[in-house]
Amino acid sequence: MTSVTAHRWSSAWLAVRSAAWAVALPGVVAGYVPWRAFGVGSARVDLHRFDHVLGLACIASGAALLAACIVEFARSGRGTLSPVDPPRRLVVRGLYRYVRNPMYLSVTMIVLGEALVTGSRALPVYLGAWFVVVNVFVIAYEEPSLRARFGREYDDYTRRVGRWVPTLRPRADRHVRA
């Protein structure tokens, strides 16, 4: 097998793994659970209602941003969004230049949009509970894991980029690989 063939095979396998984890993780949180438990599947969309239009915009934006993050994890990190198959390099490009957790924020946008479209009172409670769990996971597992793996590079990154609140102008980063 030539190195070009091996690289193509490796990239194709990475794309398959990325798609599978996208379905398994955010697909369940923002798709399956709201669909089955909160009536998203039976929602009637009225394009004359501002809350429905705003909800659809949140869903579409969240899905597009999530896809961009997953692609960036594969492209520059050579890994997936799963903790068992993480990027091999610290990802500080794309949306990660503005906020450290854009995937979680993207999923939040999707579920928020679903709550607006359905008018469900339970869906915002689910969203709040999910966000608490995500915060605990990020603070207790993800950040210490990244710090142990990437050391000073990750520490520098956390000083420049916020966990949840995006910065409008990212600072120059000498570690960013173009």
C-alpha positions, 0 to 999 in steps of 0.5 A: 500500500502506497503512502497516498493510498494509506492516507486516503484510507486513513482519512476515509476511516476518520470520516466514518468514525466522525459521522458515527460519533456525531450520530451517537453523541449529539445525534442522541442528545439533540435529535433522538431524545427531543424527538421521542421524549419532547414531541419534536417529531410531531411539532407543527411549524408555522412560518408566520410565528416569530418563535418558530422562525427563530427556532428553525434558525437556531436549529439550522445554525447549531447544526451547521456550526456543529458540522464545522466543528466535527470537520475541524476536529478531523481536519486539524486534530485528526480525531473525533468528538468522542472521548474514546477517539479524541483529536491527536492535536489540540484544535485551536482553529475555526470556531475554536479560536473564539470559544473552547466548547463550540460543539456543546454550544452548537448542541445547545442552540439546536435544543433551544431551537427545538424548544422554541418550535415545539413550545415545550415547557419540559424541553428547556428543563432538559436543556438546563439539566444537559448543560449542567452535566456538560459543565461537570464533564468539561470541568472534571474530565475534559479540561484536566485530560486536555491539560495532561495531554497538551500541557502548556499549549492548552494552558496558553489556549485557556488563557486566551479563549473562554470556556463558554462565552465567545470572544469576538476578536481572537488573539494571535496564536503562535501555536495555530497551524495554518 
